[in-house]
Structures are given as structure tokens and as C-alpha cells.
């Protein structure tokens, strides 16, 4: 798979699926006492983490969740 295809796949996931990929980040963000933090904050942070991953890491996650 190309980088672009992996990114397209990831961007098509819903918040529940993204939380399965990044469970630690989900727990951390959603446990925040800050009232301005919500599911959109989590998604934004998860997408940022995804962008920092190598193509190999993305492919590994893709294969695990396919």
C-alpha cells in the first residue's frame, strides 16, 4: 500500500475505530478535567500521531485492524 492509501484509510475511520488504534491516547485525552477537551481533541491528536508514523508502522496497524 502507498502512504496515500494508508492515510486515506485512516482518515475514513470513525472515532471508535481510532480509539481502538490509540487506546492510551484516548484514555489520556478523555480523562482530562479540562472542559474544552472532547472527542475532537482526541481525533486531532491521533491524526497528528498518525502523521508522525513511518509507512511501515502504518502498514502494521492497517494489517492488525483490517
N, C-alpha and C positions, 0 to 999 in steps of 0.2 A: 504494500500500500504506500501511496505517496503521503508526504507530510500534509498536503492539502486535503486529501481524502480523510486522513485521521482527524484533522481539525474540523472538517465538515461533520463527521460522525459525532465528535464530542459536542459540537455546538447544537446538534439535534437532540441531545439528551435532555430529559426534564430534571427538575431539582432532586427528585427522589433517586434517580439513577446516578446523578453526580455525587450525591451524598454516599452512595454505595462505593464509589471510587475513592472519595476523600472522607472517610468516616471520622478521622481525627480532627480534621479541619472543620467539619460540620459541627461536631460536639463543641469544639472550642468557640466557634463563632456564635452558635445558637445559645450557648450558656452565658453569653455576655450580659451584664447587667445594664448596659447602655441601651436606652430605649430607641435609639436611632439605628441599631443593628437589627437586621432582619434577614430573611432568606435571600434577598437580593444582594446583600453584603456577602453572604456565603458564596453565591454564584460568581460574583465578581472576583473574589479571592481565588476560587477554584479555577476559573478561567486564566487568571494570572499565573497560577502554579502550573497549569497545563502548558502554557506558552513557554515556560522555562524548561520543560522536559525535553529530553532528546527524542529523536524519532524512534529509537529502539525502545525507550521507556513507554512511549505512547502505544507502540505496536503490542507490547507486552500487556498493557492494560486492555487494549482493544480485544486481544485474544481471550483474556480472562472473562470479559463481560459480554462476549458475543454469544 
